[in-house]
Amino acid sequence: MYVQIYVNDIVFYSTNLSLCEEFAKTMQEEFEMSMMGELTFFLGLQIKQLNDGIFISQSKYCNELLKMFAMNGCKEAIIPISISCNLNLDEKSIAVDNSKFRGIIGSLLYLTASIHDIMFVVCLCEGFKLIQKSLI
């Protein structure tokens, strides 16, 4: 049996159904809690259980980020960054809101937990966070 606790959320699972039922009963005797059924969403992760495996996605979180940072009309890219891309600080570029920039980087870092191929690009951009200039 596996049990994961995050603040006031508990996720538990096992291949032994009776063990899960016993754990749920014990927890409900000790704590006020609700059974939500099969896990489908947890900490920004969409979870889908099928016969051939468990699949995790953050597409809902990605779409929320795009809306939050006014980028929901942006173009898709096949790869996270082009090999020929060279980030340089343009002294003539407009200043950006540093707290908004840190928010974007923090949100993208959270995404790297499940989308590993964006880690390099996010960390590359994160290096510019103290400069407060637009990279575009």
ABEGO torsion letter per residue (X at the ends): XBBBBBEABBBBBBABAAAAAAAAAAAAAABBBBBAEBBABBGGBBBBBBAAEBBBBAAAAAAAAAAAAGAAABBBBABABBAABBBBBBAABBBBBAAAAAAAAAAAAAAAAABAAAAAAAAAAAAAAAAGBBAX
